[in-house]
């Protein structure tokens, strides 16, 4: 049973990883297109693209950590970062 669960979870994470790779590839293609259209690339657009990539990666990492806590039977930390600041 556990092998089946890990296989299903593995496919889910593989799908999420591929989604992230797709985002990175799309953003890279946008940068390439910007370079072809002009001699320079707008830095603010690059920052927004990097923010989107890191945001997705952070979300995936947080979900993975949460699932590890649940799988191990521990109480996961709060997922809302502002809760820690109160």
Secondary structure, 3 states (H helix, E strand, C coil): CHHHHHHHHHHHHHHHHHHHHHHHHHHHHHHHHHHHHCCCCCHHHHHHHHHHHHHHHHHHHHHHHHHHHHHHCCCCCCCCHHHHHC
